[in-house]
Amino acid sequence: MHHKARLLIFIIVLMLGTGLVAQDMDEPQYAGLDMDLSGINIRMANIGGGTYEAMYESIPIFEEATGATVEIVALLDGFAIDQKLKVDFATGAADYDVAWDHTSFMAQYTDFLLPLNDYFSEEELVAFSPAILDAATVDGNLYLIPRHADISPIHYRLDLYESEEIAAEYLAATGEELTVPTTLEQIDRQARFFVENGHSTFGYTLAGRDEALNGRFYELVFASGGAMFDENWEPVFNSEIGVAVAELLHGWYRDSIIPADTTSLVWDGVAQYFCNGDTAIKLEWYGWYAWFQDPANCPAISNNFGLARGFTGLSIGGDNVRPTGWAGAHAFSVPATAPNAEAGIQLIKFLSSERVSYEEAQLGYLPVRNDVWDRIIADAEMAENPLDKERLVLAKLQIAEDFKTPPLIAEWIPFSNLLYPKLQAIMLGDVGAQEALDQAAVETRELMADAGYYG
Amino acid sequence: MSSQSRAQSGSDIQDRRVTDGRISARWFPLFMLLPALIFILVIMLFPLIYSLYVSFTPYELLKPNSLNFELSRALRNYQKLFADAIFWKSVGNTIVFLFLSINLSYVIALGLSQLLARVTRGQGIMRTLLMVPMMFAPILVGFQFRWFFNANVGLVNNLLYSLGLMQERGQIAWLVDEPLGMFSIIVASIWMNLPVLTIILLAGTLSLPQETFEAADVDGANSWQQFRFITFPLLAPFSYIALTILSLDISRAFDIVRIMTDGGPAHRTELIWTYVTRLAIENTKFGLGSAMSWVTVVLAVAFTLYFFRQLVRSRVVQ
């Protein structure tokens, strides 16, 4: 017996030892460090603000290994970078080697970007999610190297959904159980209930300006079985479904279900309302997760929120309803005029490497690499908070099944700029939904005709 | 030398022509100004003329081939613009903004300058404090007032809430509601305008002849009568200069509006400057944006001519 015990201990020690060695060998690796770039200054236009800046802490490792220096020439929010890129491309002033980019923006300026197919081998690309690489590709040209997946789950406050009193009150008021919503109609009923009964200052929160509002509208329309354009690129968002969604948004604004300053909000403003515990439900990307869970930042909701798959749209869509899933990816591109394109590409290889992606995923961002997914799900098995793992499983499911980019056309942003003020006017009650959407459809048709869509 | 011969000699000098390759006295000043003129031509005139040309083309920022002039389509941008309801809304908003911002700035600055002129101790410190808003870039003023008027975490709403004047936080959407959005950007603009206006009017007030006021005292005029019938009319040239500078400079408010409301929501605070940016940069319709810029230039020139005419008239009256 004694001998058997010693043998067992020996086997365990051996297994642990080989496990550690294997783990060492299996450490996520950096990439892009295999080239001597001494004396080269790589200029980079980057996204900033929010929780982004923590991501640039890895850059000194790249500088030390390659001898290059990295100069961040712009640190702007996503919409501001989009405008900077347009102006710089048009004026030939894009004298930087790497630019932050997004799958929703990229189609506008493919003529000014360097196709990256020849710079990334199949082995390098195989780690990335194929759906996201597709979203980064136009006419067979890979213009972006993805960095973070961008898709939104429902965020909801646990204190509202775990309270027996509130559940009983909701049952009495509506005749249905208070469960995490799975349809837009449920969202509407629950959000109104929470506000009208004083359980939450606001029932729902959404971004209300720029392409952010347009994207949310697009998402609610396609989740309700509708579309923005038909197969001939004729605008159809002024359909019954589009009008119903727009009227829903107006009703929320009119009845103070959403904040009074919704039309001023973009992502950080929406996140702030949730962080303050002022809103019951919202649809928002995963990137704020670590920030929300930190009690130093958000004591009202730290360990007090849950995540769920996007809801299906309005039931008037019949069998065509589907879960929300407006999606895309944050990414990197290389301007065609980059003075040090190859060095810039090395930096992109580094920043999109397994190791950096893994480190960024630990900040809460959704990775776009399958190898990193495996790691972070394995890590989350040991996490104290079960939501750490649930969110990853959920995100993977959403990316696999619900991921839907906006049309990858150059006109998407000009179209968004045309439509979102009309949506704001509808929300604010300045004009009726049908009238505003009809007017927007006329203007959209003119935009598309000018761009040569109708022959 | 008699005065007649001196005059003759001066005339000879003036009429001297280039005979030996040197520049005549008549052309010398122009020659000295030439570098500046070339600089102005290159830096200012060329872009202006070029943008006028662009305004007659369908040029889109990211489509270099669209920079084509076609006579049959030359006026299309202007036609589109004049048929665009948002354009007219932005013109209307801009007139309201200019009228209120400039006039309210002037009235407040006039009051401040009169108070400052009567300060006997610490005037230097007060003048320095008054200059503080000038040290802020307009974009920072925009951020500062955006925070003041933020519905959720803003200073104004939290102050109202703390004082019990508001039942719930975030009830008043200063940057959204009509006419609060316009009010908010006008407040920020006035805050930025005040120093320059006040300093000019203060300088004017301090330069007024004291004898006139002493005579008015002897005649028994009270302070209001002295201000109404002496100070205000005598300050007219200073007022018009200040207002002209302000009206030319007020387009700096673009940064403020861009940061605070970006012309929204639903174009409620859209000004011609924000709409030009929306058309030319965000929507990449640079030809259309240039056409609108030119309409703006015409409006600005008309505005300036009006002020200069008033300035000249006020001097004639004096």
Interface residues (C-beta under 8 A of the other chain):
Chain A: Q83 K86 V87 F89 A90 Q108 Y109 D111 F112 T201 G208 R209 P259 A260 D261 T262 T263 S264 G269 Q272 Y273 N276 D278 A410 I413 P414 N417 L418 P421 K422 Q424 A425 M427 L428 D430 D450
Chain B: P58 L61 L62 P64 I86 N150 A151 N152 V153 E168 R169 G170 Q171 I172 A173 L175 V176 D177 T261 D262 G264 P265 A266 H267 R268 R278 I281 E282 N283 T284 K285 F286
